[in-house]
Each structure stands twice: as structure tokens, then as C-alpha cells.
Amino acid sequence: MLASIAALGLSVAACDSKSENATEAAAEATRDAADATADAMENQADAMDTKTDGVDTPAENKMEEKADAVRDAGEKKADAMEDAADKKDGGAPG
């Protein structure tokens, strides 16, 4: 199934301009960087709680909230980049 989705993505990408493809690649890199940063923050949060009692510490919760915010901001920025690329290319999503 994943191969089908990838093939569909490649066939749609063939209709995009080089500029749109470059912007979409940059958007994906932005999304990946935000995810990596958020993952590292979540790992730090997990390290803050040394007890295995099922209860997160306030510091851990705060760090996880920050990680969620980083991930959300990266997603919004990447979506905006993709939307702008689509508009430059005549509005057809790619």
C-alpha cells in the first residue's frame, strides 16, 4: 500500500514545476526538523521523570507541551510553504 501511495505522489509531483517541487522539499525538511527537535525535547522530558509510577512531573509535562508546540509550529510553517508553492504554480495542489 505504501508503494502505491509513493507512486501516486510521484505521478502528481511530475505535474509540478521545479520551483514548486523545491519548495515542497523545503517544506518537508522544515517538518522533519521540527519533528526531530520535538522528539529530542520529548526524550529530555522522559529523562526528567526518574520514577516509574505512571505520574509525570510538572517539569516533564511542561517540556512535552513545548515539544508539541514546536511540532505544531513546524507543521503550520510547512503547510504554509506548500500552500504558497501551490499558488505560484496555478493553485493545483501537488
C-alpha positions as CSV (number, residue, x, y, z in Angstrom):
1,M,0.0,0.0,0.0
2,L,2.8,2.4,0.9
3,A,4.3,1.8,-2.6
4,S,1.0,2.7,-4.1
5,I,0.9,6.0,-2.2
6,A,4.5,6.7,-3.1
7,A,3.8,6.1,-6.8
8,L,0.7,8.3,-6.7
9,G,2.9,11.0,-5.1
10,L,5.5,10.7,-7.8
11,S,2.9,10.9,-10.6
12,V,1.3,14.0,-9.1
13,A,4.8,15.5,-8.5
14,A,5.5,15.1,-12.2
15,C,2.9,17.8,-12.9
16,D,4.6,20.4,-10.6
17,S,7.2,22.9,-11.6
18,K,10.7,22.6,-10.4
19,S,10.2,25.6,-8.2
20,E,7.1,24.0,-6.5
21,N,9.0,20.7,-6.1
22,A,11.9,22.6,-4.4
23,T,9.5,24.5,-2.1
24,E,7.7,21.3,-1.2
25,A,11.0,19.6,-0.5
26,A,12.0,22.5,1.8
27,A,8.6,22.3,3.5
28,E,9.2,18.6,4.2
29,A,12.7,19.4,5.5
30,T,11.1,22.0,7.8
31,R,8.6,19.5,9.0
32,D,11.3,16.9,9.6
33,A,13.5,19.3,11.5
34,A,10.6,20.3,13.8
35,D,9.8,16.6,14.4
36,A,13.4,15.9,15.3
37,T,13.6,18.8,17.7
38,A,10.3,17.8,19.3
39,D,11.4,14.2,19.6
40,A,14.6,15.4,21.4
41,M,12.6,17.5,23.7
42,E,10.3,14.6,24.5
43,N,13.3,12.5,25.3
44,Q,14.6,15.2,27.6
45,A,11.1,15.2,29.3
46,D,11.2,11.5,29.8
47,A,14.6,11.8,31.4
48,M,13.3,14.3,33.9
49,D,11.0,11.7,35.4
50,T,13.1,9.0,37.1
51,K,10.2,7.3,38.8
52,T,8.1,4.7,37.1
53,D,5.0,5.5,39.0
54,G,2.9,6.5,36.0
55,V,2.7,10.1,37.1
56,D,4.5,12.8,35.0
57,T,6.3,15.6,36.9
58,P,5.2,19.2,36.2
59,A,8.6,19.8,34.5
60,E,8.1,16.8,32.2
61,N,4.6,18.0,31.3
62,K,5.9,21.5,30.5
63,M,8.7,20.1,28.3
64,E,6.2,17.9,26.5
65,E,3.9,20.9,25.9
66,K,6.8,22.8,24.4
67,A,7.7,19.8,22.2
68,D,4.1,19.8,21.0
69,A,4.3,23.5,20.2
70,V,7.5,23.0,18.2
71,R,5.9,20.2,16.2
72,D,2.7,22.2,15.6
73,A,4.7,25.3,14.5
74,G,6.8,23.2,12.1
75,E,3.7,21.7,10.6
76,K,2.0,25.1,10.2
77,K,5.1,26.6,8.6
78,A,5.5,23.6,6.2
79,D,1.8,23.7,5.3
80,A,2.1,27.5,4.5
81,M,5.2,26.8,2.4
82,E,3.3,24.1,0.4
83,D,0.2,26.4,0.0
84,A,2.4,29.2,-1.3
85,A,4.1,26.8,-3.8
86,D,0.7,25.6,-5.0
87,K,-0.5,29.2,-5.6
88,K,2.7,30.0,-7.6
89,D,2.0,27.0,-9.7
90,G,-1.5,27.9,-10.6
91,G,-3.3,26.7,-7.5
92,A,-3.2,22.9,-8.2
93,P,-2.1,21.1,-5.1
94,G,0.8,18.7,-5.6
